Amino acid sequence: MGDDGWKVDQRGRVRWLCLDRVARKNAMTSAMGTRLGELLADAQADIDTRVLVITGEGDAFSSGLDRDELAAGAPGNSTFPVEAFYAFTKPTIACVNGLAFGGGATLAVACDLRVAAESASFTFALAKLGLTPEWGSSYFLWREIGWSRTLDLFLTGRTVGADEARGLGLVDRVVPDTDVRAHTQALAEQIASLPEGTAEATKSVLRRGLDAEFLHAREVERAGLADRVRAMRVRAKERAARAQRE
């Protein structure tokens, strides 16, 4: 285990960030939140990384905030890098290998895609503590599964299994526990194999349209497509020039 509670594994053009506190069900400390922000910045800057995967070691994704730290008095300001997640331009995938509770569920929701093991579960339980949604979940979740479904999960704090999560739209794929990491890697490699810049440009167009009015969203789509066409033409000219030199 790394001293910062994270393990980094580069697999070709896919970078894995693994929560590595197995004895605590990968509960996150404030220091781990700060470190996650740094790891996101590193992955963003690395030209060889095209897709980022987040998972947990052992049989849990994450049990959320460390309870000992909470009992001792949580910091006034969360260290979870919500803005860094929103600004991260490369595709992110949560490989949910088991329990995703509280902040762990929010961490999964902050990712663009979610692949879940059959044993995975999701619980948003802050309302039971008298608290409101945190770590960007008030922004991300209802855009992904709808208003009433989000309100249901937040207000009841009930646990949702992998199959129900897929039905809600909270999870994109459900696979056997033994296959979840391999399946996630295969999906990440498929995305990473797209022409350079395509995945980031597609994510950007969709993200910019989330809060836009329809006409503005259409403008964003057209502008994004035009940018990609120009980039493809430039690469085609570069390939032709190289072919002539050879």
ZARO-793453 format. One record per residue: residue number from 1; residue in three letters; x, y, z of N, C-alpha, C in turn. Coordinates in steps of 0.2 Angstrom, whole numbers. Example, Ala and Ser with C-alpha at 12.3 -4.5 7.8 and 13.67 -1.06 7.14 Angstrom:
// ZARO-793453
SITE   guvex   kemi     nxx     nyy     nzz    caxx    cayy    cazz     cxx     cyy     czz
SITE       1    ALA      66     -28      39      62     -22      39      66     -16      39
SITE       2    SER      64     -11      35      68      -5      36      64       0      39
// end
This chain:
// ZARO-793453
SITE   guvex   kemi     nxx     nyy     nzz    caxx    cayy    cazz     cxx     cyy     czz
SITE       1    MET       4      -6       0       0       0       0       4       6       0
SITE       2    GLY       3      11      -4       6      18      -4       5      21       3
SITE       3    ASP       9      25       5       9      29      11       3      34      11
SITE       4    ASP       1      36       5      -5      41       4     -12      37       3
SITE       5    GLY     -12      31       3     -18      27       3     -20      26      -4
SITE       6    TRP     -16      27      -9     -18      26     -16     -12      22     -19
SITE       7    LYS     -14      18     -24      -9      14     -28     -10      16     -35
SITE       8    VAL      -5      18     -39      -6      20     -46      -3      14     -50
SITE       9    ASP      -7      12     -56      -5       7     -60      -6       9     -67
SITE      10    GLN      -1      10     -71      -1      12     -78      -1       6     -82
SITE      11    ARG      -7       5     -86      -8      -1     -91      -9       1     -98
SITE      12    GLY      -3       2    -101      -3       5    -108      -5      12    -107
SITE      13    ARG     -11      14    -111     -13      21    -111     -19      22    -106
SITE      14    VAL     -20      17    -101     -25      17     -96     -21      18     -89
SITE      15    ARG     -23      23     -85     -20      24     -79     -25      22     -74
SITE      16    TRP     -24      17     -69     -28      15     -64     -26      19     -57
SITE      17    LEU     -31      21     -54     -30      24     -47     -34      20     -42
SITE      18    CYS     -30      16     -38     -33      11     -33     -33      14     -26
SITE      19    LEU     -39      14     -23     -40      15     -16     -37       9     -13
SITE      20    ASP     -32      10      -8     -28       5      -5     -28       5       3
SITE      21    ARG     -34       5       5     -35       4      13     -40      -2      14
SITE      22    VAL     -37      -8      12     -42     -14      12     -45     -15      19
SITE      23    ALA     -41     -14      25     -43     -15      31     -49     -11      34
SITE      24    ARG     -49      -5      30     -54       0      32     -60       1      26
SITE      25    LYS     -60      -4      22     -65      -4      16     -64       2      12
SITE      26    ASN     -57       4      11     -55       9       7     -58      16       9
SITE      27    ALA     -59      17      15     -62      23      18     -57      29      16
SITE      28    MET     -59      35      15     -55      40      12     -54      45      18
SITE      29    THR     -48      47      19     -46      52      24     -46      59      20
SITE      30    SER     -45      64      23     -44      71      20     -38      71      16
SITE      31    ALA     -33      68      19     -26      68      15     -27      64       9
SITE      32    MET     -31      59       9     -32      55       2     -36      59      -3
SITE      33    GLY     -40      64       0     -44      68      -5     -39      73      -8
SITE      34    THR     -35      76      -4     -30      80      -7     -25      77     -12
SITE      35    ARG     -23      71     -10     -19      67     -15     -22      65     -21
SITE      36    LEU     -29      64     -21     -32      62     -27     -32      68     -32
SITE      37    GLY     -33      74     -29     -32      80     -33     -26      80     -37
SITE      38    GLU     -20      79     -33     -14      79     -36     -13      73     -42
SITE      39    LEU     -16      67     -40     -16      62     -45     -20      63     -51
SITE      40    LEU     -25      67     -51     -29      69     -57     -25      74     -61
SITE      41    ALA     -22      78     -58     -17      83     -61     -12      79     -65
SITE      42    ASP      -9      75     -62      -3      71     -65      -6      67     -71
SITE      43    ALA     -12      64     -70     -15      60     -76     -17      65     -82
SITE      44    GLN     -19      71     -80     -21      76     -85     -15      78     -89
SITE      45    ALA     -10      79     -86      -3      81     -89       0      76     -93
SITE      46    ASP      -1      69     -91       3      64     -95       0      63    -102
SITE      47    ILE       4      64    -107       1      63    -114       0      56    -115
SITE      48    ASP       3      51    -112       3      44    -113      -4      41    -110
SITE      49    THR      -7      45    -105     -13      43    -102     -19      45    -106
SITE      50    ARG     -23      41    -108     -29      43    -112     -36      42    -108
SITE      51    VAL     -36      37    -104     -42      35    -100     -39      34     -92
SITE      52    LEU     -43      36     -88     -42      35     -81     -47      31     -78
SITE      53    VAL     -45      26     -74     -50      21     -70     -48      22     -63
SITE      54    ILE     -54      22     -59     -53      22     -52     -57      16     -49
SITE      55    THR     -53      13     -44     -56       7     -41     -54       6     -34
SITE      56    GLY     -56       1     -31     -54       0     -24     -50      -7     -24
SITE      57    GLU     -45      -8     -19     -42     -14     -18     -47     -19     -14
SITE      58    GLY     -46     -25     -14     -50     -29     -10     -57     -30     -12
SITE      59    ASP     -62     -31      -8     -69     -32     -10     -74     -26      -9
SITE      60    ALA     -71     -20      -8     -75     -14      -8     -72      -9     -13
SITE      61    PHE     -76      -5     -15     -74       1     -19     -72       6     -14
SITE      62    SER     -77       9     -10     -75      13      -5     -81      14       0
SITE      63    SER     -79      14       7     -84      15      12     -86      22      14
SITE      64    GLY     -83      27      10     -84      34      11     -79      37      15
SITE      65    LEU     -81      42      19     -76      46      23     -74      41      29
SITE      66    ASP     -68      42      31     -65      38      37     -69      41      43
SITE      67    ARG     -72      36      46     -76      37      52     -72      40      58
SITE      68    ASP     -66      37      59     -62      40      64     -60      47      63
SITE      69    GLU     -59      49      57     -58      56      56     -64      60      57
SITE      70    LEU     -70      57      55     -76      61      56     -77      62      63
SITE      71    ALA     -76      57      67     -77      57      75     -73      62      78
SITE      72    ALA     -67      63      75     -62      68      78     -63      75      76
SITE      73    GLY     -68      75      71     -70      82      69     -67      83      62
SITE      74    ALA     -72      83      57     -70      83      50     -68      90      48
SITE      75    PRO     -63      91      44     -61      98      42     -67     102      39
SITE      76    GLY     -67     109      40     -73     113      38     -74     113      31
SITE      77    ASN     -69     112      27     -69     112      19     -67     105      17
SITE      78    SER     -71     102      13     -69      95      10     -63      96       6
SITE      79    THR     -59      91       6     -53      90       2     -55      86      -5
SITE      80    PHE     -61      84      -6     -62      80     -12     -62      85     -18
SITE      81    PRO     -58      83     -23     -57      87     -28     -63      88     -33
SITE      82    VAL     -69      90     -31     -74      90     -36     -73      94     -42
SITE      83    GLU     -70     100     -41     -69     104     -47     -64     101     -52
SITE      84    ALA     -59      98     -49     -54      94     -53     -57      89     -57
SITE      85    PHE     -62      85     -54     -66      80     -58     -69      83     -64
SITE      86    TYR     -73      89     -62     -77      92     -67     -72      94     -73
SITE      87    ALA     -67      97     -71     -62     100     -76     -58      95     -80
SITE      88    PHE     -58      88     -77     -53      83     -80     -56      82     -87
SITE      89    THR     -52      82     -92     -54      82     -99     -54      75    -102
SITE      90    LYS     -51      70     -99     -50      63    -102     -56      59     -99
SITE      91    PRO     -58      54    -102     -63      50     -99     -61      46     -93
SITE      92    THR     -66      46     -88     -65      42     -82     -70      37     -81
SITE      93    ILE     -67      31     -78     -72      25     -77     -71      23     -70
SITE      94    ALA     -77      22     -67     -77      19     -60     -77      12     -61
SITE      95    CYS     -73       8     -59     -73       1     -58     -75      -1     -51
SITE      96    VAL     -82      -2     -51     -85      -3     -44     -85     -10     -42
SITE      97    ASN     -80     -12     -38     -79     -19     -37     -82     -22     -31
SITE      98    GLY     -87     -17     -27     -90     -19     -21     -94     -14     -18
SITE      99    LEU     -94     -13     -12     -97      -8      -8     -95      -1     -10
SITE     100    ALA    -100       3     -12     -99      10     -13    -104      14      -9
SITE     101    PHE    -101      16      -3    -106      19       2    -104      27       3
SITE     102    GLY    -109      31       4    -108      38       5    -103      41       0
SITE     103    GLY     -98      44       3     -93      47      -1     -90      42      -7
SITE     104    GLY     -90      36      -5     -88      31     -10     -93      31     -16
SITE     105    ALA     -99      31     -15    -104      31     -20    -104      38     -24
SITE     106    THR    -102      43     -21    -101      50     -24     -95      50     -28
SITE     107    LEU     -90      46     -26     -84      46     -30     -85      42     -37
SITE     108    ALA     -89      37     -36     -91      33     -42     -95      37     -47
SITE     109    VAL    -100      41     -44    -104      46     -48    -100      51     -52
SITE     110    ALA     -95      53     -49     -91      59     -52     -87      56     -58
SITE     111    CYS     -87      50     -59     -83      47     -65     -88      47     -71
SITE     112    ASP     -86      47     -77     -90      47     -83     -94      41     -84
SITE     113    LEU     -91      35     -83     -94      29     -84     -93      24     -78
SITE     114    ARG     -97      20     -77     -97      15     -71     -98       8     -73
SITE     115    VAL     -93       4     -72     -93      -3     -73     -94      -7     -66
SITE     116    ALA     -99     -11     -65    -100     -13     -58     -99     -21     -58
SITE     117    ALA     -96     -23     -53     -97     -30     -51    -104     -32     -49
SITE     118    GLU    -106     -39     -50    -112     -41     -48    -113     -40     -40
SITE     119    SER    -108     -40     -36    -109     -39     -29    -109     -31     -27
SITE     120    ALA    -108     -27     -32    -108     -20     -30    -114     -17     -27
SITE     121    SER    -114     -12     -23    -119      -9     -20    -118      -1     -20
SITE     122    PHE    -123       3     -20    -123      10     -19    -127      13     -14
SITE     123    THR    -125      17      -9    -129      20      -4    -127      27      -3
SITE     124    PHE    -132      32      -4    -131      39      -2    -135      40       4
SITE     125    ALA    -131      40      10    -135      40      16    -134      47      20
SITE     126    LEU    -132      52      17    -131      58      21    -137      61      24
SITE     127    ALA    -143      60      21    -149      63      24    -150      60      31
SITE     128    LYS    -148      54      32    -149      50      38    -145      53      44
SITE     129    LEU    -140      57      42    -136      61      47    -138      68      47
SITE     130    GLY    -143      70      44    -145      77      44    -141      81      39
SITE     131    LEU    -138      78      34    -134      82      30    -136      82      23
SITE     132    THR    -134      86      19    -136      87      12    -131      84       7
SITE     133    PRO    -133      83       1    -128      80      -4    -121      84      -4
SITE     134    GLU    -116      80      -6    -109      83      -5    -105      81     -11
SITE     135    TRP     -99      83     -12     -94      81     -17     -97      81     -24
SITE     136    GLY    -101      86     -25    -103      87     -32    -109      82     -34
SITE     137    SER    -111      78     -29    -117      73     -31    -123      77     -33
SITE     138    SER    -124      83     -30    -130      86     -31    -130      89     -38
SITE     139    TYR    -125      89     -41    -124      91     -48    -124      85     -53
SITE     140    PHE    -120      80     -51    -119      74     -56    -125      70     -56
SITE     141    LEU    -127      68     -50    -132      62     -50    -138      63     -54
SITE     142    TRP    -142      69     -53    -148      69     -56    -148      70     -63
SITE     143    ARG    -142      73     -66    -141      73     -73    -140      66     -76
SITE     144    GLU    -138      61     -72    -137      55     -74    -143      50     -74
SITE     145    ILE    -147      51     -69    -152      46     -68    -159      50     -67
SITE     146    GLY    -159      56     -67    -166      60     -66    -167      62     -59
SITE     147    TRP    -172      67     -59    -173      71     -53    -176      67     -48
SITE     148    SER    -182      63     -49    -186      60     -44    -182      54     -42
SITE     149    ARG    -178      50     -46    -174      44     -44    -168      47     -39
SITE     150    THR    -165      52     -41    -160      55     -37    -163      57     -30
SITE     151    LEU    -169      60     -30    -172      62     -23    -173      56     -19
SITE     152    ASP    -176      51     -23    -177      44     -19    -171      42     -16
SITE     153    LEU    -165      41     -19    -159      38     -16    -157      43     -11
SITE     154    PHE    -157      49     -12    -154      54      -6    -159      54       0
SITE     155    LEU    -165      54      -1    -170      55       5    -171      48       9
SITE     156    THR    -171      42       5    -172      36       8    -165      33      11
SITE     157    GLY    -160      35       8    -153      32      10    -153      25       9
SITE     158    ARG    -157      22       5    -158      15       4    -152      12      -1
SITE     159    THR    -150       6       0    -144       3      -3    -147       0     -10
SITE     160    VAL    -144       1     -15    -146      -1     -22    -141      -6     -25
SITE     161    GLY    -143     -12     -26    -138     -17     -29    -136     -15     -36
SITE     162    ALA    -132     -19     -39    -129     -18     -46    -135     -18     -51
SITE     163    ASP    -139     -23     -51    -144     -24     -56    -149     -18     -56
SITE     164    GLU    -151     -16     -50    -156     -10     -49    -152      -4     -52
SITE     165    ALA    -146      -3     -50    -142       2     -52    -142       3     -59
SITE     166    ARG    -141      -3     -63    -141      -3     -70    -148       0     -73
SITE     167    GLY    -153      -3     -70    -160      -1     -72    -161       7     -71
SITE     168    LEU    -158       9     -66    -159      17     -64    -155      21     -69
SITE     169    GLY    -150      18     -72    -145      22     -76    -139      24     -72
SITE     170    LEU    -138      22     -66    -133      23     -62    -126      20     -64
SITE     171    VAL    -127      14     -67    -122       9     -69    -123       8     -76
SITE     172    ASP    -117       8     -80    -117       7     -87    -117      -1     -89
SITE     173    ARG    -113      -5     -85    -112     -12     -86    -112     -15     -80
SITE     174    VAL    -114     -21     -79    -114     -26     -74    -110     -32     -76
SITE     175    VAL    -105     -34     -73    -101     -40     -75    -100     -45     -69
SITE     176    PRO     -98     -51     -69     -96     -55     -64     -90     -52     -60
SITE     177    ASP     -90     -53     -53     -85     -50     -49     -78     -52     -52
SITE     178    THR     -77     -58     -54     -70     -60     -56     -68     -57     -63
SITE     179    ASP     -73     -54     -66     -71     -51     -73     -71     -43     -73
SITE     180    VAL     -73     -40     -67     -74     -33     -67     -68     -29     -69
SITE     181    ARG     -62     -31     -67     -56     -27     -69     -54     -28     -76
SITE     182    ALA     -55     -34     -78     -53     -36     -85     -58     -32     -90
SITE     183    HIS     -64     -32     -88     -69     -29     -92     -68     -22     -93
SITE     184    THR     -67     -19     -87     -65     -12     -87     -59     -10     -91
SITE     185    GLN     -54     -14     -90     -48     -12     -94     -49     -13    -102
SITE     186    ALA     -53     -18    -104     -55     -18    -111     -59     -12    -113
SITE     187    LEU     -64     -10    -109     -68      -4    -111     -63       2    -112
SITE     188    ALA     -59       3    -107     -54       8    -107     -50       8    -113
SITE     189    GLU     -47       2    -115     -43       2    -120     -46       3    -127
SITE     190    GLN     -53       1    -127     -57       3    -133     -57      11    -134
SITE     191    ILE     -59      14    -128     -59      21    -129     -52      24    -130
SITE     192    ALA     -47      22    -127     -40      25    -128     -38      24    -135
SITE     193    SER     -41      19    -139     -39      17    -146     -42      22    -151
SITE     194    LEU     -47      26    -149     -50      31    -154     -44      36    -156
SITE     195    PRO     -45      39    -162     -41      44    -164     -39      49    -159
SITE     196    GLU     -33      51    -159     -30      56    -154     -35      62    -153
SITE     197    GLY     -37      63    -147     -41      69    -145     -49      68    -146
SITE     198    THR     -51      62    -149     -58      61    -151     -62      60    -144
SITE     199    ALA     -60      56    -140     -63      55    -133     -64      61    -129
SITE     200    GLU     -58      65    -129     -59      71    -125     -63      76    -128
SITE     201    ALA     -63      77    -135     -68      82    -138     -75      80    -137
SITE     202    THR     -76      73    -138     -83      71    -137     -86      72    -130
SITE     203    LYS     -82      71    -125     -83      72    -118     -85      80    -117
SITE     204    SER     -80      84    -120     -81      91    -119     -88      94    -122
SITE     205    VAL     -90      91    -128     -96      93    -131    -102      91    -127
SITE     206    LEU    -102      85    -124    -107      83    -120    -108      87    -113
SITE     207    ARG    -102      88    -110    -102      91    -104    -104      99    -104
SITE     208    ARG    -102     102    -110    -104     109    -111    -111     110    -112
SITE     209    GLY    -114     104    -115    -121     105    -116    -126     103    -110
SITE     210    LEU    -123     101    -105    -127      98     -99    -131     104     -96
SITE     211    ASP    -128     110     -96    -132     115     -93    -135     120     -98
SITE     212    ALA    -134     119    -104    -135     124    -110    -142     123    -112
SITE     213    GLU    -145     128    -114    -151     128    -118    -150     124    -124
SITE     214    PHE    -156     122    -127    -155     117    -133    -151     121    -139
SITE     215    LEU    -153     127    -140    -150     130    -146    -143     131    -145
SITE     216    HIS    -141     133    -139    -134     134    -137    -130     127    -137
SITE     217    ALA    -134     122    -135    -131     115    -135    -129     113    -143
SITE     218    ARG    -134     115    -147    -133     114    -154    -127     118    -157
SITE     219    GLU    -126     124    -155    -120     128    -157    -114     124    -154
SITE     220    VAL    -114     122    -148    -108     118    -145    -107     112    -149
SITE     221    GLU    -112     108    -151    -111     102    -155    -108     104    -161
SITE     222    ARG    -110     109    -165    -108     111    -171    -100     113    -171
SITE     223    ALA     -99     117    -166     -92     120    -165     -87     114    -164
SITE     224    GLY     -90     110    -159     -85     104    -157     -84      99    -163
SITE     225    LEU     -89      98    -168     -88      94    -173     -83      97    -178
SITE     226    ALA     -84     104    -179     -80     108    -184     -73     107    -181
SITE     227    ASP     -72     108    -175     -65     107    -172     -62     101    -174
SITE     228    ARG     -66      95    -173     -63      89    -174     -62      88    -182
SITE     229    VAL     -66      90    -186     -65      90    -193     -58      93    -195
SITE     230    ARG     -57      99    -192     -51     103    -194     -45      99    -191
SITE     231    ALA     -45      96    -185     -40      92    -183     -38      86    -187
SITE     232    MET     -44      82    -189     -43      77    -194     -39      78    -200
SITE     233    ARG     -41      84    -203     -38      86    -209     -31      88    -208
SITE     234    VAL     -29      91    -203     -22      93    -201     -18      86    -201
SITE     235    ARG     -21      81    -197     -17      75    -196     -17      71    -203
SITE     236    ALA     -22      72    -207     -22      69    -214     -16      72    -218
SITE     237    LYS     -15      78    -218     -10      82    -222      -3      80    -219
SITE     238    GLU      -3      79    -212       4      77    -209       6      70    -212
SITE     239    ARG       1      65    -212       2      59    -214       4      59    -222
SITE     240    ALA       1      63    -226       2      63    -233       9      66    -234
SITE     241    ALA      11      71    -230      18      74    -230      23      69    -228
SITE     242    ARG      22      65    -223      27      60    -221      27      54    -226
SITE     243    ALA      22      52    -229      22      47    -234      26      50    -240
SITE     244    GLN      26      56    -242      30      58    -248      37      59    -246
SITE     245    ARG      39      60    -240      46      60    -238      49      53    -238
SITE     246    GLU      44      48    -236      47      41    -236      47      39    -243
// end
